[in-house]
């Protein structure tokens, strides 16, 4: 399959070979990517792992995980549930007559929502990186062959095609395994980053709000109920904030 795809990327779409060696040389100079004047693109780094991308789309797992909707299967859906359940709106309403208690809850709620909003932006960037990791990994594997033809020397179209085919052929047993390992590594990094960010940021916000001692100890607000509610949500999400 990989050799079929490499032929697909290296042969002219129109059976006109005149000057195509310049196209392949430009492809190598740009590390596997070339855009024609009419807007058509050759992206060998995407063409090689194309079956993997197709499999990702067909399985829907990747799409569901990063779906912008509120599905329970998506990261954003979990965040939305966290926003609504961590400090419910009704809890804020019933405590409006207790200023200190109310302000503490508002402070925590504001910090939490701002944190999740910032995390969603970072996750979007990491989603792009994870999606592109397959083609980036393939690019890194084929890069020695690209480098061979990126200089000023003259090569025929056949020279370039054969060298790129040889590189893909020699790497066919590892190129896609390495690409998949890199994608999974980035998924694991995202998971660790998400948990660490929630633990670190929310722990700081809660300690400020829940553990500071008012000047008048007699007016210390009772936040046991809210404290237990927050702790149960953190336990549900495996966040060791109250350790």
N, C-alpha and C positions, 0 to 999 in steps of 0.2 A: 504493500500500500504506500509506503514512504517513497519508493522509487517512482510509482505512478504519479504521486503528487509533485515530486521534484521535476519530472518531465513536464508536468502541467505548468510549472512555474518558469521553466527555462526555455520552452519552445515558443516561437512567435504564434500569436493567436490567429493571425492571417499568414498564410504560407508565403510570406515574403521575407527572405533572409538578408536582403540587402541592408547593410549597416547595423544588423541586429547585434553584432559583436560589441558595438559601442553601447548599446542598451545594457548588455550583460556586464560590461565593464563598469558602467555607471551604477548598476545594481550592486556590484561588489564594493565600489567606492562608498556607497551609502549603506553598507552593512546589510544588504539583502532587501532593500526597498528602492523602488523607482516609480516615479509618476510621469506618464506621458503628457505631451502638450494638450491632448484632448481630454485629460482628466482620468484616463484609465490608469490602474495601479498594478504593479507586480510587487507582491509582498511574500517573498519566499519563506520568511520566518513564520508567517501565518498559514501559508499554504501547506507546509509540512505537517503541523499538528491540527489541521482543519478537522479531521475525523474526531479528535478529542473535543474540540469546540462544539461540534455537532452533537456529540454525546452529552456534553454538559447541558446544552439547550433542551435536548429531548428529555433528559431526566427531570428537569425543572427544579432540582435541588438548589443549584446555584441561584437561579432566578427567584425562588421562594425565599431563600435566606436573605437576599438583599432587596427584596421587593419593597418599594416605597409605601405600600399600603399598610394596613393595620392587621394583617394576618398574624395569627399566633405563631406561625412558622417563621416569620421574618424577624430580624433584629429590631427593626423599627416598631413592629407590633408589640414585641416584648417591652421595649422602652415605653411605649404608650401606656401599656398596662401598669408599668412601674410608676409612671407619672401620676396616673389616676388613683392608684391604690396605696401609694406610699403615705401620703397625707390627703385623705379624701376631702372634697370640697365641703361636705357637711361638717367635718371636724373643724374646719376653719370658721364656719358660720356659728357653731354653737359656742365657740370660745371668744367671740368678739367682745364680750363684756368683761373679759379677763385680759387686760392689755398686755401684761408681760408674757403670759402664756401664748396669747394670740401672735405677738410679734416674733416669738421664738419659732412658732410653726411657720409663719410667713417667711422668715429668714431661711429656714431649712428648705421650704418648698421652692423658694426662688433660686437658691443655690443648686438644688437638684435639677430643676428644669433648665437652668443655664448650662449646667454640666452636660446633661443629655443632649442638648442642642449642639453644643460644641463637639461632642463625641460623634454625633450623626454626621457632621461635616468631615471629620477625620475618617470615619468608616467609609464614607463615599469615596474618598481618595484611595483608601486601602483596597476597596472593591476593584477599582480600576487597575491597581497594581497587581492584585491577585489574578484578575482576568487576563492581563497582559503577560503574566509570568510564564505562561507556556511558550509564547512566541519569543520572549526575552531569553528564556533558557535555550531554546533552539538556536537563536541568534548567537549566543555565547559558544555553543558547540561548533557551529559552522564558521565562526569568525576567522579561524586560521586560513580557511579556503578563500574567504572574502579578501583577506589581507594580501594573499598571493597576487591578486589581480587589481589592487587598488592603486598601484604605482603608475609611472609614466610609460612603462614598457608596453610593447604591442603584442597582443595575443589574438589568436583566431577565436571565433565563436565556439568551435569544437574544443579547443584547449580549455576554455572556461567551463563549458558544459561538462566535460569529462572530469575535471578536477572537482567540481561541486558534487557531481554524482558519486565520485569515489569517496568524498568526505562523508556524505550521507550514508552510503553503503557501509563504510567501515564503522559508523557510529549507530547503525540502525538498532542494535541490541540494547543500547543504553540511552539514546537521545531522548526518547519519550519517557522512560523511567525517571531520568533526571528532571525532566520538565514537570512531571507529576509530583515528584518529591519536593521540588521548589514551591509548587502551588500549595501543597499540604503544609509546608513549613510556614508559609505566609499566613495560612489560616490559623495555625497554632499561635503564631505571633499576635494575630488580631485577638484571639481568645484571651491570651495572657494580658495583653494591653488593656482590653475592656474590663476585665476583673480588677486589675491593679488600679486603673483610673477611678473606677467606682469606689473601691475600698479606700484609696488614699484621699480623694476629694470629699467623699461623703463623711468619712471619719473626722476630717478636719472641721467640716461645717457643723456636724452634730456635737462635737466637743465644745465648739464655741457657743452653740445655742443651748445645749443641755447641761453642761458641766460648769458654766460660769456661775459664780455666787453673787446674788444681788447685794447691794449695800445694806438693805434692811432684811435680815434673815427671817424676821417674822412674816414677811410678805413673800417668801420663797414660793413660787407657783408650783402646784402639783402637776407634774408632767409624766407621772408614772404610766398612765394609760397610753399617752402618745409614744412614750419611750418603748413600751412593750409592743405597740403596733409597728413601729419602725424596725424593732429588732426581729419581729416575725417575718417581715418582708425581706430583711437582709439574710435571715436564715434560709428563706425560700430560694434566694438567689445565690446561696453559698458565699455570702460576703462576710468576712470575719472582721466586722467594723467595731464590735463591742467587746472584743477580746482584751 
